[in-house]
Each structure stands twice: as C-alpha cells, then as structure tokens.
Amino acid sequence: MKIALVRNRTIGSLIIRLVTWSRWHHGGAVTKDGKFVIESVFKNGVVKTPIAEFKARYSTVDFFNIGCDDKKAFEFLNAQIGKSYDYFAASSLLFKLLPNHKDKWYCFELIAAASGLFRKERNSRVTADILWMISHD
C-alpha cells in the first residue's frame, strides 16, 4: 500500500510533529490508481480526496510503500469512508492513553488499521514515524 506523509510550515503542523517526534503531521493512503488519497481529516472524518487537492494543501509530501495485503487494506479503507475523526485518540498521543474506537479514526490510526500490521488495540498509538519505519522504497 502506498501512503503519503505530509507536513506544512504552520504552528499546528509543528505542534503535532513535536508531540509525535516525527517529520510529518498527517498522512493518507493513495488509491491503487493514484488518483485519490483516503485520509481522516479533523473536520470531516474519513474522506476520499483527489490527489492533486491533497498535495496542494501541504508544503512537503513524501510517498512510501508499506508491505501489506493491498486488496484487504483498500476494502477496509473504503468501508471507513464517512466515519468520524477520532479526536480522543489523536489527543491521547500526548497523554499515552490507549483509546480504541472502532467507528472513528485519526489519520495514522486509519493507515495502521488498514495495513493489518499492528495489534488492533495499539493502532491508536501509531505515528507517522512508525509508519515510515516499516515502509520501504
């Protein structure tokens, strides 16, 4: 599965990167045809965004591949479209809590769950750097 990890030169991006000890503050999964990114965004939850629109929002966009079953990953991701953003899990990174909402997602948690590479009860603890560490070029 191809993922996009991104950052901006904004205070919000900087805060998220500092809290997560990461180079990136947001991410999404690139569809097989490369035309869309499935992501979980703060206001709208899980959405399918045209890749040009996605890339235009960020000053830096990096792409990586995660070795997982793409068919299962995208079946899962498509089933999540329309679900809510997981505000509690995203904020819990700061406080080391372990929330587990099955109907809500923040961006890295969504990618982790889709990949099937992490323990389900720990998906909410996955950050951009952890995704980068398991990726390959």
FENSUL-V118877 format. One record per backbone hydrogen bond with DSSP energy under -0.5 kcal/mol. CO is the residue of the C=O (numbers start at 0). NH is the residue of the N-H. If there is no record, write none. Layout:
# FENSUL-V118877
co/nh
CO/NH
CO/NH
This chain:
# FENSUL-V118877
co/nh
0/65
1/29
2/63
3/27
4/61
5/24
5/25
6/58
6/59
9/13
10/14
11/15
12/16
13/17
14/18
15/19
16/20
16/21
25/5
26/39
27/3
28/37
29/1
30/33
34/50
35/30
36/38
36/48
37/28
38/40
38/46
39/106
40/44
44/40
45/81
46/38
46/48
48/36
49/53
50/54
51/55
52/56
53/56
54/57
59/6
61/4
63/2
64/135
65/67
67/69
68/72
69/73
70/74
71/75
72/76
73/77
74/78
75/79
76/79
76/80
77/80
79/82
82/45
83/104
84/86
85/89
86/90
87/91
88/92
89/92
90/93
90/94
91/95
91/96
99/101
100/103
102/83
104/85
105/109
106/110
107/111
108/112
109/113
110/114
111/115
111/116
111/117
118/121
118/122
119/122
121/124
122/125
126/130
127/131
128/132
129/133
130/134
131/134
133/66
135/64
